[in-house]
Amino acid sequence: MTRSAGLRIWLAFGIFVLAIALLGPFFAPHGPNDYTGGSFLGSGGGHLFGTDADGRDVLSRVLWGGRSIIALATTATVLAYVIGGAIGLLAGYRGGLVDGAPMRAMDLLLAFPTLLFVLLLAAGIGAGVTTIVIGVAALNVPGVARIVRAATLDVSVRGFVEAAVARGERTSAILRREILPNIVGPIVADAGPRFTVSILLVAAVNFLGLGISPPKADWALMISENREGITINALSVLVPALMIGILTVSLNMLADAIAASLGTSIEVESLRR
């Protein structure tokens, strides 16, 4: 199989899973919390994937459970790029103390254990959606800031930026008009893997019970809720796990293809070091 054929296959898988996540509730045979039978019933009897620990239809909860993980990962990733991008732009362009202090703080946060950070955050503000968004965004900010800072350092010494400085343009105008449009490539190439990381972090937080709370349908929460019955009805765990796995792998493959088409994959890898 050629690389292009493989990419098309993973792209199809990714579109399929995204379609399930976004449109699934319209096709679910039952509500996400409807009791439809005994606990951990096997496939059959009107239940394609059987039932879960509370007797709810697994297929219906899978069709309902993808929106939350995608919405939360998207929100956290966008927030990380807004905050980390601003820090990286200013640090890379201004230098000096504007560069030193914030980037040292980013390095400290980058070195902080992920799970410990989430646990401390949950202890401080409580478990819930806010914990997911703030925690995942904060864990992504250092990486975004480093990518944007390195790209800004490379662009800020070019002639068109120096010409804008000579014309007396304000810093905000230079960052917006001269630098930001010229670092879009590395940012786009980094966005795919970054979004994938966000999905995995959101899933991990929900699995630990620190994010979305039962009885809401969520793929990661379904894995946590039904893991004790995996030997009785394995599909109650394997199907939502498969949804997360296909989504993350297909997004990574798509991000690699986009980066290659932009010619920025090698550049981004060097900026991450």
MARMIVO-721723 format. One record per residue (C-alpha): residue in one letter; x negated, z negated, y negated. Coordinates in Angstrom, 3 decimals, padded with zeros to 6 digits. Example, Ala and Ser with C-alpha at 12.3 -4.5 7.8 and 13.67 -1.06 7.14 Angstrom:
BEGIN
   aa       east         up      north
    A   -012.300   -007.800    004.500
    S   -013.670   -007.140    001.060
END
This chain:
BEGIN
   aa       east         up      north
    M    000.000    000.000    000.000
    T   -001.335    000.943   -003.419
    R   -001.609   -001.565   -006.246
    S    001.061    000.246   -008.294
    A    003.476    000.217   -005.343
    G    002.845   -003.493   -004.835
    L    003.489   -004.179   -008.508
    R    006.767   -002.283   -008.355
    I    007.861   -004.321   -005.355
    W    007.028   -007.628   -007.059
    L    008.714   -006.426   -010.242
    A    011.857   -005.669   -008.240
    F    011.701   -009.121   -006.656
    G    011.251   -010.724   -010.078
    I    014.198   -008.838   -011.583
    F    016.308   -009.802   -008.572
    V    015.519   -013.516   -008.935
    L    016.044   -013.404   -012.709
    A    019.393   -011.707   -012.124
    I    020.356   -014.449   -009.673
    A    019.329   -017.118   -012.162
    L    021.135   -015.615   -015.147
    L    024.183   -014.008   -013.526
    G    024.526   -016.067   -010.348
    P    027.240   -018.445   -011.608
    F    029.620   -015.501   -012.045
    F    029.371   -014.729   -008.319
    A    029.208   -018.246   -006.865
    P    031.973   -018.813   -004.278
    H    032.269   -022.486   -005.289
    G    031.500   -024.708   -008.222
    P    028.045   -026.317   -008.197
    N    029.435   -029.776   -007.403
    D    032.425   -028.892   -005.228
    Y    032.581   -030.749   -001.906
    T    033.033   -028.054    000.722
    G    032.180   -029.719    004.042
    G    030.003   -032.224    005.844
    S    026.395   -032.978    004.990
    F    023.714   -030.503    006.078
    L    026.001   -028.132    007.916
    G    024.233   -025.052    009.204
    S    024.832   -021.446    008.228
    G    028.315   -020.225    009.078
    G    031.892   -021.267    008.533
    G    031.992   -019.780    005.042
    H    028.579   -021.222    004.102
    L    025.869   -018.549    004.134
    F    023.084   -021.129    003.685
    G    025.010   -024.147    004.936
    T    025.641   -027.307    002.914
    D    023.400   -029.878    001.275
    A    023.118   -033.666    001.517
    D    026.422   -034.172   -000.326
    G    028.369   -031.448    001.446
    R    028.066   -028.883   -001.343
    D    027.638   -025.171   -000.670
    V    023.902   -024.341   -000.882
    L    024.507   -020.704   -001.861
    S    026.681   -021.744   -004.784
    R    024.130   -024.284   -006.018
    V    021.332   -021.717   -005.719
    L    023.373   -019.282   -007.801
    W    023.988   -022.007   -010.388
    G    020.552   -023.613   -010.290
    G    018.228   -021.040   -011.848
    R    019.378   -021.076   -015.455
    S    018.059   -024.545   -016.230
    I    014.514   -023.961   -015.010
    I    014.194   -020.637   -016.875
    A    015.789   -021.951   -020.076
    L    013.614   -025.069   -020.172
    A    010.418   -023.175   -019.325
    T    011.166   -020.582   -022.009
    T    011.890   -023.219   -024.655
    A    008.749   -025.190   -023.822
    T    006.549   -022.068   -023.777
    V    007.843   -020.812   -027.131
    L    007.318   -024.267   -028.654
    A    003.773   -024.354   -027.269
    Y    002.970   -020.984   -028.849
    V    004.424   -022.011   -032.215
    I    002.409   -025.247   -032.353
    G   -000.710   -024.111   -030.503
    G   -000.732   -020.767   -032.304
    A   -000.631   -022.430   -035.717
    I   -003.444   -024.808   -034.754
    G   -005.569   -022.007   -033.304
    L   -005.064   -019.697   -036.289
    L   -006.038   -022.340   -038.850
    A   -008.930   -023.676   -036.764
    G   -010.363   -020.224   -036.122
    Y   -010.005   -019.004   -039.691
    R   -010.821   -022.065   -041.765
    G   -013.509   -023.666   -039.563
    G   -015.188   -026.916   -040.548
    L   -013.091   -030.075   -040.271
    V   -009.945   -027.981   -039.871
    D   -011.527   -026.612   -036.707
    G   -013.424   -029.645   -035.421
    A   -010.882   -032.465   -035.404
    P   -007.831   -030.573   -034.060
    M   -009.801   -028.804   -031.340
    R   -011.387   -032.056   -030.164
    A   -007.870   -033.457   -029.899
    M   -006.877   -030.353   -027.912
    D   -009.820   -030.872   -025.556
    L   -008.756   -034.480   -025.016
    L   -005.194   -033.472   -024.202
    L   -006.445   -030.698   -021.943
    A   -008.463   -033.224   -019.932
    F   -005.514   -035.620   -019.556
    P   -004.032   -035.668   -016.014
    T   -000.792   -033.687   -016.044
    L    001.287   -036.036   -013.903
    L    000.068   -039.141   -015.733
    F    000.944   -037.575   -019.076
    V    004.494   -036.802   -017.936
    L    004.931   -040.303   -016.503
    L    003.783   -041.900   -019.761
    L    006.071   -039.640   -021.751
    A    009.037   -040.486   -019.543
    A    008.267   -044.184   -019.904
    G    008.146   -043.822   -023.672
    I    011.202   -041.642   -024.388
    G    013.027   -041.780   -021.067
    A    013.693   -039.143   -018.433
    G    015.706   -036.093   -019.398
    V    015.621   -032.598   -020.854
    T    013.715   -033.781   -023.940
    T    010.950   -035.120   -021.711
    I    010.653   -031.755   -019.961
    V    010.462   -029.679   -023.134
    I    008.084   -031.981   -025.020
    G    005.891   -032.667   -021.995
    V    005.536   -029.061   -020.821
    A    005.020   -027.788   -024.360
    A    002.379   -030.437   -025.095
    L    000.494   -029.627   -021.895
    N    000.426   -025.922   -022.845
    V   -000.543   -026.377   -026.506
    P   -004.305   -026.877   -025.899
    G   -004.633   -023.698   -023.859
    V   -002.679   -021.679   -026.411
    A   -004.721   -023.128   -029.276
    R   -008.006   -022.222   -027.561
    I   -006.902   -018.641   -026.867
    V   -005.621   -018.089   -030.412
    R   -008.646   -019.780   -032.008
    A   -011.125   -017.643   -030.054
    A   -009.227   -014.443   -030.857
    T   -009.003   -015.450   -034.528
    L   -012.745   -016.103   -034.693
    D   -013.363   -012.599   -033.399
    V   -010.979   -010.909   -035.863
    S   -011.723   -013.005   -038.966
    V   -015.226   -011.534   -039.401
    R   -014.027   -007.939   -039.469
    G   -014.082   -005.805   -042.584
    F   -010.351   -005.635   -043.267
    V   -010.132   -009.448   -043.327
    E   -013.131   -009.705   -045.646
    A   -011.509   -007.093   -047.888
    A   -008.314   -009.148   -048.049
    V   -010.335   -012.232   -048.999
    A   -012.112   -010.221   -051.711
    R   -008.720   -009.154   -053.110
    G   -007.858   -012.826   -053.510
    E   -005.005   -012.921   -051.012
    R   -003.723   -016.323   -049.941
    T   -004.687   -017.807   -046.592
    S   -001.105   -017.631   -045.318
    A   -000.900   -013.928   -046.182
    I   -004.219   -013.162   -044.492
    L   -003.195   -015.006   -041.346
    R    000.213   -013.317   -041.244
    R   -000.723   -009.768   -042.214
    E   -004.333   -009.273   -041.181
    I   -005.143   -011.604   -038.289
    L   -001.940   -012.270   -036.345
    P   -001.047   -008.577   -035.714
    N   -004.572   -008.013   -034.378
    I   -004.522   -010.829   -031.841
    V   -001.160   -009.930   -030.300
    G   -002.866   -008.355   -027.257
    P   -004.586   -011.533   -026.016
    I   -001.469   -013.577   -026.771
    V    000.772   -011.239   -024.750
    A   -001.724   -011.171   -021.882
    D   -001.804   -014.978   -021.876
    A    001.970   -015.393   -022.148
    G    002.772   -014.353   -018.566
    P    000.537   -016.883   -016.792
    R    001.479   -019.477   -019.413
    F    005.190   -019.010   -018.700
    T    004.489   -019.247   -014.975
    V    002.696   -022.557   -015.515
    S    005.675   -023.776   -017.542
    I    008.065   -022.912   -014.709
    L    005.933   -024.823   -012.206
    L    005.631   -027.824   -014.542
    V    009.381   -027.871   -015.176
    A    009.984   -027.672   -011.435
    A    007.532   -030.517   -010.783
    V    009.129   -032.755   -013.412
    N    012.614   -032.082   -012.063
    F    011.432   -032.657   -008.495
    L    010.109   -036.071   -009.528
    G    013.473   -036.941   -011.057
    L    012.094   -037.212   -014.595
    G    013.947   -034.241   -016.008
    I    017.383   -032.938   -015.119
    S    019.494   -035.549   -013.359
    P    021.921   -035.140   -010.463
    P    024.506   -033.803   -009.873
    K    023.406   -030.806   -011.999
    A    022.332   -027.794   -009.940
    D    018.630   -027.017   -010.324
    W    016.314   -025.326   -007.839
    A    013.600   -027.991   -008.006
    L    016.123   -030.824   -007.923
    M    017.728   -029.236   -004.845
    I    014.382   -029.412   -003.043
    S    014.045   -033.091   -003.916
    E    017.631   -033.964   -002.987
    N    017.603   -032.222    000.384
    R    014.070   -032.775    001.637
    E    015.190   -035.518    004.022
    G    017.491   -033.061    005.791
    I    015.013   -030.211    006.137
    T    014.977   -030.575    009.919
    I    018.800   -030.333    010.016
    N    019.438   -027.525    007.525
    A    016.095   -026.140    006.385
    L    017.807   -023.528    004.195
    S    018.934   -026.231    001.765
    V    015.259   -026.666    000.850
    L    013.682   -023.323    001.693
    V    016.038   -021.096   -000.324
    P    015.535   -022.805   -003.702
    A    011.801   -023.117   -002.966
    L    011.697   -019.390   -002.199
    M    013.438   -018.628   -005.500
    I    010.786   -020.539   -007.441
    G    007.958   -018.977   -005.428
    I    009.145   -015.388   -005.849
    L    009.788   -015.912   -009.560
    T    006.327   -017.307   -010.294
    V    004.398   -014.789   -008.177
    S    006.321   -011.796   -009.560
    L    005.801   -012.994   -013.151
    N    002.070   -013.370   -012.510
    M    001.852   -009.871   -011.056
    L    003.819   -008.433   -013.959
    A    001.632   -010.284   -016.472
    D   -001.506   -008.869   -014.825
    A   -000.072   -005.351   -015.042
    I    000.798   -005.775   -018.737
    A   -002.632   -007.217   -019.499
    A   -004.313   -004.325   -017.709
    S   -002.218   -001.778   -019.608
    L   -003.179   -003.444   -022.890
    G   -006.824   -003.604   -021.858
    T   -006.932   -007.327   -022.595
    S   -007.197   -008.953   -019.175
    I   -011.004   -009.286   -019.261
    E   -010.888   -010.363   -022.891
    V   -008.403   -013.146   -022.211
    E   -010.386   -014.423   -019.242
    S   -013.462   -014.678   -021.448
    L   -011.492   -016.451   -024.186
    R   -010.214   -019.051   -021.705
    R   -013.725   -020.136   -020.747
END
